[in-house]
Structure formats: structure tokens, C-alpha cells
Amino acid sequence: HALDHEMLIFTSPDMKEWTLQSSFGKGLGAQDGVWECPDLFELPVEGTDEKKWVLLCNINPGGPFGGSATQYFTGNFDGKTFTPDSDEDGSVPTKWMDYGKDHYATVSFSDAPGGRRTVMGWMSNWQYAADVPTLQFRSANTLPREAGLFRGDDGRTYMSSTPSPEVEALRDRLFKSSGRKSLGSKAVTIPLPEANDGICEIIAELQAGKQGKAVIELKNRAGDKVMMTYDAGEHTLSFDRRESGIIDFSNDFPAVTVSPTFESDGRISLRIFIDRSSIEVFGNDGRFAMTNLVFPNEPFGSISFSMEQGKGKLNSLRIYSLKAE
């Protein structure tokens, strides 16, 4: 029922004969595109004894920034019927698993070691998937992520995505580490590794005060740049790829994506994975994720930190070069 924006739940005693038990989704969530690649699984809620069910529903078009995306519902499942969580007014909120433009068709693995629920997404968007400026391949999958649930300050249940611990095996060496630095309008600039086309992992903790705006900028010698802005007053992180390199293959590609940061203390911790044509950002222990393709004319050679508004601190920074395989 992809075009009806519904997911049907069947049961079977032998995987041959199937009985329709219930349908879910009519009029709920994002309704603008085809619903597909559903997934249903149970997860513990962080810091509680409670468990909840998560129903993933990939959608195209109709994502928060156009085109493809993964929405999800939290709720209860009795083996036949999924009952979604609702807000105080009785409405079922629309929630997004990733706030970039390039995270879609998420699938999960059951029976992963340690009871983990590992997920991977397709790292592109149907708006331009066939037009990206690459040879021999059309984008890739995301890094594997561990799905979790947490309670937001609003009391609602949200899904988290943290890089799977196995990803740490990609680290080659600690390229750069830094202690606390004060941030103002003058940028603090740090080089990125050049080896292996500049692929790296960046771990940073920023403090922007209650109303501050911190800017993180990736640059290369060709003049390409990606700008991420943490707005502590609005509790958002934005990602601007409008000058990130090759962007002219689609009018839908140049974009600014924005994610809630799910914090209230003016601090943000980030893990940023830079690959040859993608950037995956994980914030505040996976409470939000943002996945975006980029096609710079040469690898990004530096990262800089500054304050657009107020004074802030770069509490810590580590940069790891990554192995190619």
C-alpha cells in the first residue's frame, strides 16, 4: 500500500500462509510521497526500564528538505496492531531519523551481537541519485549505526543513531588533538589529514552559551566550503553545502539542512565523518544525525571554529585519519 501511505501487518504460523491483522498509517506522519521499506522492532528507552516499538517508514518524496528520507513512529505493538505514541493534543507527531538530504531506505539487522539493533541507510536522494558527478558508482550506504531511544526534554520518545563501535577500527592514527580554546569572531583553523584523500573522523565539543552561534567551516584550496552553524538559542545545527564544490548537476542539490540538537545547555558534542563524497554528522551521542553528500573539487584541507554571535569555547578536539579499508 505504498501509494495509500499505509503499512500492513500480517502474521503467519509457517511463513507460507499469511493473515492480515491490521493496517497503520492512514493520514499520519509525512504523507507526500510513496511509503516503502518498512521495519518494526523493539528498543529499550535510555535511562528507564521501559521498552517501546519503533516503526520505520521510508518516504519519497516528502522528506524534510525535499525528496527521500526516513520517518519513524514510536509506540506499542501487541503482535497484531501497532499503536503510535501521540502528543498531548492526541496528534501523532512526524519524526525524522536523519536530518540530512541523503539518508533513505534504512534497513536494520536483527540478532546483532549484544542485542543491538544495527541500521544502515542508502546515502543519496532520488531527486538527483542518477545525476551525481561520480564514475563507476552511484553513492554508497551510510556507516552502520546503532539505533536507540531516548526521552527528550518535552517528554516524548525519540530515536538516536550512533556510529557502530566497529567503526572505530577504521581509525588509522590520531592526527591532531587540542585542549580547550576560547572562540570569538576570529576563526581558529586546524589542518585536516591529507593522506587517503583526506578521509577522517572529527570529534569536537563546543560551548556556545545560551544564545550563542558557533560556526564550523570545512575548506579546501579550491575555495569549496561546507558551513555548519550551531544555534544554541534555537537548539539547531544547520549544514550548508551550497558552495561545497560540484553542485550544478541538480537544482535540488545546493541546500541547507537543519536538525534539532535535543539539548538545552548551550553545549554540543559532534562526531563528523568525512569521506571522499559524503559527510555524516552525529550529535550529542547520536541524539541527532545528519547525512549529506558533497562533491568538493579536492579534499577539504582545514576545519575552522568561530562564533557568529557571542563568545564560546572549543572544549576539546580530536581528528583521526581513517584507513581506506
For each residue, the residues with C-beta under 8 A, 3 or more apart:
1: 4 5 6 7 8 23 35
2: 5 34 35 36
3: 34
4: 1 26
5: 1 2 25 26 27 29 31 35
6: 1 23 24 25 26 35
7: 1 23 24 25 35 38 55 57 82
8: 1 20 22 23 24
9: 20 21 22 23 24 40 80 81 82
10: 18 19 20 21
11: 18 19 21 79 80
12: 15 16 17 18 19
13: 17
14: 17
15: 12
16: 12
17: 12 13 14
18: 10 11 12
19: 10 11 12
20: 8 9 10 23
21: 9 10 11 80 81
22: 8 9 80 81 82
23: 1 6 7 8 9 20 26
24: 6 7 8 9 28 55 73 81 82 84
25: 5 6 7 28 29 35 57
26: 4 5 6 23
27: 5 31
28: 24 25 31 73 84 92
29: 5 25 57 59 71 73 92 94
30: 33 59 62 63 69 71 94
31: 5 27 28 62
32: 59 61 62
33: 30 59 60 61 62 63
34: 2 3 59 60
35: 1 2 5 6 7 25 38 57 58 59
36: 2 58 59 60 105
37: 56 57 58 105 106 107
38: 7 35 55 56 57 58
39: 54 55 56 106 107 108
40: 9 53 54 55 56 77 82
41: 53 54 108 110 117 147
42: 51 52 53 54 77
43: 51 52 53 54 117 147 148 149 159
44: 48 50 51 148 149
45: 48 50 51 52 149 150 151 157
46: 148 149 150 151 160
47: 150 151
48: 44 45 151
49:
50: 44 45
51: 42 43 44 45
52: 42 43 45 74 75 76 85 149 157
53: 40 41 42 43 74 75 76 77 82
54: 39 40 41 42 43 72 73 74 147 149 159
55: 7 24 38 39 40 72 73 74 75 77 82 84
56: 37 38 39 40 70 71 72 97 106 108
57: 7 25 29 35 37 38 70 71 72 73
58: 35 36 37 38 68 69 70 71 104 105 106
59: 29 30 32 33 34 35 36 62 63 68 69 70 71
60: 33 34 36 63 67 68 69 104 126
61: 32 33 66 67 68 126 127
62: 30 31 32 33 59 69
63: 30 33 59 60 66 67 68 69 96 101 104 125
64: 69 96 99 257
65: 69 99 100 101 255 257
66: 61 63 101 125 127 252 255
67: 60 61 63 101 125 126 127 128 252
68: 58 59 60 61 63 101 104 105 122 124 125 126 127
69: 30 58 59 60 62 63 64 65 96 97 98 101 103 104
70: 56 57 58 59 96 97 98 103 104 105 106 121
71: 29 30 56 57 58 59 94 95 96 97
72: 54 55 56 57 95 96 97 159
73: 24 28 29 54 55 57 82 84 85 92 95
74: 52 53 54 55 84 85 95 149 157 158 159
75: 52 53 55 82 83 84 85
76: 52 53 82 83
77: 40 42 53 55 81 82 83
78: 81 83
79: 11
80: 9 11 21 22
81: 9 21 22 24 77 78
82: 7 9 22 24 40 53 55 73 75 76 77
83: 75 76 77 78
84: 24 28 55 73 74 75 92
85: 52 73 74 75 92 93 156 157
86: 89 90 91 92 93
87: 90 91 92 93 156
88:
89: 86
90: 86 87
91: 86 87
92: 28 29 73 84 85 86 87
93: 85 86 87 156
94: 29 30 71
95: 71 72 73 74 158 159
96: 63 64 69 70 71 72 99
97: 56 69 70 71 72 103 106 121 159 161 289
98: 69 70 103 121 161 289 290 291
99: 64 65 96 257 258 259 260 288 289 290
100: 65 103 239 257 281 289 290 291 292
101: 63 65 66 67 68 69 125 127 255 257 291 292 293
102: 123 124 125 139 278 291 292 293
103: 69 70 97 98 100 106 121 122 123 142 289 291
104: 58 60 63 68 69 70 121 122 124 125 126
105: 36 37 58 68 70 121 122
106: 37 39 56 58 70 97 103 119 120 121 122
107: 37 39 119 120 121
108: 39 41 56 117 118 119 147
109: 112 117 118 119
110: 41 117
111:
112: 109 115 116 117 118
113: 116
114:
115: 112
116: 112 113 146 164
117: 41 43 108 109 110 112 146 147 148
118: 108 109 112 144 145 146 147 164
119: 106 107 108 109 144 145 146 147 161
120: 106 107 141 142 143 144 145
121: 70 97 98 103 104 105 106 107 141 142 291
122: 68 103 104 105 106 139 141 142
123: 102 103 139 140 141 142 278 291 293
124: 68 102 104 128 129 132 138 139 293
125: 63 66 67 68 101 102 104 128 129 252 293
126: 60 61 67 68 104 129
127: 61 66 67 68 101 250 252 253
128: 67 124 125 131 132 249 250 252 253
129: 124 125 126 132 138 139
130: 138
131: 128 249 250
132: 124 128 129 138 139 249 277 293 295
133: 246 249 295
134: 137 138 139 277 295
135:
136:
137: 134 140
138: 124 129 130 132 134
139: 102 122 123 124 129 132 134 277 278 293
140: 123 137 278
141: 120 121 122 123
142: 103 120 121 122 123 145 280 291
143: 120 163 164 167 273 280
144: 118 119 120 163 164 166 167
145: 118 119 120 142 161 162 163 164 286 289
146: 116 117 118 119 161 162 163 164 165 286
147: 41 43 54 108 117 118 119 159 160 161
148: 43 44 46 117 159 160 161 162 286
149: 43 44 45 46 52 54 74 157 158 159 160
150: 45 46 47 157 158 160 262 287
151: 45 46 47 48 155 156 157 158
152: 155 156 157 158 262
153: 262 264
154:
155: 151 152
156: 85 87 93 151 152
157: 45 52 74 85 149 150 151 152
158: 74 95 149 150 151 152 262 287
159: 43 54 72 74 95 97 147 148 149
160: 46 147 148 149 150 285 286 287
161: 97 98 119 145 146 147 148 282 286 289
162: 145 146 148 282 285 286
163: 143 144 145 146 167 271 273 280 282 286
164: 116 118 143 144 145 146 167
165: 146 168
166: 144 169
167: 143 144 163 164 170 273
168: 165 171
169: 166
170: 167 201 322 323
171: 168 174 201 320 321 322 323
172: 195 196 320 321 322 323
173: 320 321
174: 171 177 318 319 320
175: 192 193 200 319 320 321
176: 190 191 317 318 319
177: 174 316 317 318 319
178: 181 190 314 316 317 318
179: 316
180: 313 314 315 316
181: 178 188 305 313 314
182: 311 312 313
183: 188 206 214 305 306 307 311 312 313 314
184: 306 307 311 312
185: 306 307 308
186: 306
187: 215 217 304 305 306
188: 181 183 304 305 306 314
189: 302 303 304
190: 176 178 302 303 304 305 317 319
191: 176 301 302
192: 175 198 200 202 218 274 299 300 301 302 303 319
193: 175 196 198 200 319 321
194: 198 299 301
195: 172 198 321
196: 172 193 199 321 322 323 324
197: 276 299
198: 192 193 194 195 274 276 299 300 301
199: 196 274 275 276 299 321 322 324
200: 175 192 193 273 274 319 320 321 322
201: 170 171 271 272 273 274 319 320 322
202: 192 270 271 272 273 274 303 317 318 319 320
203: 269 270 271 272 316 317 318 319 320
204: 216 269 270 272 305 314 316 317 318
205: 267 268 269 270 314 315 316 317
206: 183 214 216 230 267 268 269 270 305 312 313 314 315
207: 266 267 312 313 314 315
208: 212 213 214 230 232 266 267 268 307 310 312
209: 212 232 266 310 311 312
210: 232 233 266
211: 232 233 309 310
212: 208 209 232 233 266 307 309 310 311 312
213: 208 229 230 231 232 233 307 308 309 310
214: 183 206 208 229 230 232 268 305 306 307 308 312
215: 187 227 228 229 230 304 305 306 307 308
216: 204 206 227 228 229 230 270 303 304 305
217: 187 225 226 227 228 303 304 306
218: 192 225 226 227 274 279 300 302 303
219: 223 224 225 300 301 302 303 304
220: 223 224 225 296 297 298 299 300 301 302
221: 298 301
222: 245 296 297 298
223: 219 220 243
224: 219 220 243 244 245 296 297 298 300
225: 217 218 219 220 243 244
226: 217 218 239 240 241 243 244 279 294 300
227: 215 216 217 218 239 240
228: 215 216 217 237 238 239 240 281
229: 213 214 215 216 237 238 240 308
230: 206 208 213 214 215 216 236 237 261 268
231: 213 234 235 236 237 238
232: 208 209 210 211 212 213 214 235 266 268
233: 210 211 212 213
234: 231
235: 231 232 260 261 262 263 264
236: 230 231 258 259 260 261
237: 228 229 230 231 258 259 261 268 281 283 288 290
238: 228 229 231 256 257 258 259
239: 100 226 227 228 256 257 258 259 279 281 290 292
240: 226 227 228 229 243 256
241: 226 244 247 253 254 255 256 292 293 294
242: 247 254 255 256
243: 223 224 225 226 240 247
244: 224 225 226 241 247 294 295 296
245: 222 224 294 295 296 297
246: 133 249 295 296 297
247: 241 242 243 244 250 253 254 295
248:
249: 128 131 132 133 246 253
250: 127 128 131 247 253
251: 254
252: 66 67 125 127 128 255
253: 127 128 241 247 249 250 293
254: 241 242 247 251
255: 65 66 101 241 242 252
256: 238 239 240 241 242
257: 64 65 99 100 101 238 239 290 292
258: 99 236 237 238 239
259: 99 236 237 238 239 283 288 289 290
260: 99 235 236 288
261: 230 235 236 237 268 283 284 287 288
262: 150 152 153 158 235 284 287 288
263: 235 266 267 268 284 287
264: 153 235
265:
266: 207 208 209 210 212 232 263
267: 205 206 207 208 263 315
268: 205 206 208 214 230 232 237 261 263 283 284
269: 203 204 205 206 283 284 285
270: 202 203 204 205 206 216 281 282 283
271: 163 201 202 203 281 282 283
272: 201 202 203 204 279 280 281 282
273: 143 163 167 200 201 202 278 279 280 281 322
274: 192 198 199 200 201 202 218 278 279 300
275: 199 278 279 280
276: 197 198 199 299
277: 132 134 139 293 294 295
278: 102 123 139 140 273 274 275 291 292 293 294
279: 218 226 239 272 273 274 275 291 292 293 294
280: 142 143 163 272 273 275 289 290 291
281: 100 228 237 239 270 271 272 273 289 290 291 292
282: 161 162 163 270 271 272 286 288 289
283: 237 259 261 268 269 270 271 286 287 288 289 290
284: 261 262 263 268 269 287 288
285: 160 162 269
286: 145 146 148 160 161 162 163 282 283 289
287: 150 158 160 261 262 263 283 284
288: 99 237 259 260 261 262 282 283 284
289: 97 98 99 100 103 145 161 259 280 281 282 283 286
290: 98 99 100 237 239 257 259 280 281 283
291: 98 100 101 102 103 121 123 142 278 279 280 281
292: 100 101 102 239 241 257 278 279 281
293: 101 102 123 124 125 132 139 241 253 277 278 279
294: 226 241 244 245 277 278 279
295: 132 133 134 244 245 246 247 277
296: 220 222 224 244 245 246 299 300
297: 220 222 224 245 246
298: 220 221 222 224 301
299: 192 194 197 198 199 220 276 296
300: 192 198 218 219 220 224 226 274 296 303
301: 191 192 194 198 219 220 221 298
302: 189 190 191 192 218 219 220
303: 189 190 192 202 216 217 218 219 300 319
304: 187 188 189 190 215 216 217 219
305: 181 183 187 188 190 204 206 214 215 216 314
306: 183 184 185 186 187 188 214 215 217
307: 183 184 185 208 212 213 214 215 310 311 312
308: 185 213 214 215 229
309: 211 212 213
310: 208 209 211 212 213 307
311: 182 183 184 209 212 307
312: 182 183 184 206 207 208 209 212 214 307
313: 180 181 182 183 206 207
314: 178 180 181 183 188 204 205 206 207 305 317
315: 180 205 206 207 267
316: 177 178 179 180 203 204 205
317: 176 177 178 190 202 203 204 205 314
318: 174 176 177 178 202 203 204
319: 174 175 176 177 190 192 193 200 201 202 203 303
320: 171 172 173 174 175 200 201 202 203
321: 171 172 173 175 193 195 196 199 200
322: 170 171 172 196 199 200 201 273
323: 170 171 172 196
324: 196 199
325:
